[in-house]
Amino acid sequence: MKDGFLASHPATLTLAAARSYALCLRQLQLPASRCVFVDDQMRNIEGAQAVGMPAVWFDVRHPQTACDQAARLLGLAAAQA
């Protein structure tokens, strides 16, 4: 598994912009299909999905659901509550 971090502010990007995710994928040298984006803002989810990245909406009232969904998308066992 590869980890990566891209700060959108210094790169003058917003998370809602698809180019933010394209830049991140280039830096990680990974296809969108090998990544999962998790966020609580639907506009950011839509930005990730625009470049083909699977995305999970993080409902702060039900965090385990989002964690389990992300784990499934990554082919990992769901976390135990």
Residue pairs with C-beta under 8 A, 6 or more apart in sequence:
1 74
2 28
2 30
4 24
4 27
4 28
6 13
6 20
6 23
6 24
6 27
8 14
8 15
8 20
11 20
11 23
13 19
13 20
13 23
14 20
14 47
15 39
15 41
15 43
15 44
15 47
16 41
16 43
16 44
16 46
16 47
17 47
18 47
18 48
18 50
18 51
20 47
21 32
21 37
21 47
21 48
21 50
21 51
21 53
22 51
25 31
25 32
25 35
25 51
25 53
28 35
31 52
32 48
32 51
32 52
32 53
32 54
33 52
33 53
33 54
35 53
35 54
36 53
36 54
36 55
36 56
36 70
36 73
36 74
37 44
37 45
37 48
37 53
37 54
37 55
37 56
38 55
38 56
38 58
38 66
38 70
39 45
39 48
39 55
39 56
39 57
39 58
40 57
40 58
40 59
40 60
42 57
45 55
45 56
45 57
48 54
48 55
49 55
54 73
56 66
56 69
56 70
56 73
57 66
58 66
59 65
59 66
64 79
64 81
67 78
67 79
68 78
68 79
71 77
71 78
71 79
72 78
